[in-house]
């Protein structure tokens, strides 16, 4: 029993630095998505008021998908082309998935590494096609959230928030071009849930705990 506790503490100490980096990455990702949403709201309510630098954060692919679903008359969105903001967000998600994988063992660790692999594939596909791959991140979030089920480190709020966010956003991504108020509403809810998920994940990664 003492050996198991010592082994767990050793693993926690070994990967603690990576989890802190993952926590910082989750905070930055959540903040970037929040700024993007805020910028869009300002642009819609008061056209021309949003500052140029703030518009850069409105340029992530999820905001663009929402714009395409909502069909705003004065706001244009194009999903094609390399976007440094998207690449940066994808890299942050890579770090988050990798840091989370250090928490689990056995089958859970395998599935968490699969989620990490998907987040890497997302970048490769995006760089190669300049349009595809980014929403592969939603599959990674979905897998990670399911892996968390029954784990004591992550809260139920984080688990179910991640599941719902990934499902709503992935459906919205698959239905770009389909005009539906329901899809638009679900996608917007999914976006807010994803922001919440990143902040909850950051909280969990900063909090020391035993490895599953």
PyMOL commands that set and color helices and strands:
alter all, ss='L'
color gray80, all
select helices_A, chain A and resi 2-45+52-57+61-70+84-101+106-129+136-147+156-174+181-206
alter helices_A, ss='H'
color red, helices_A
deselect
rebuild
show_as cartoon
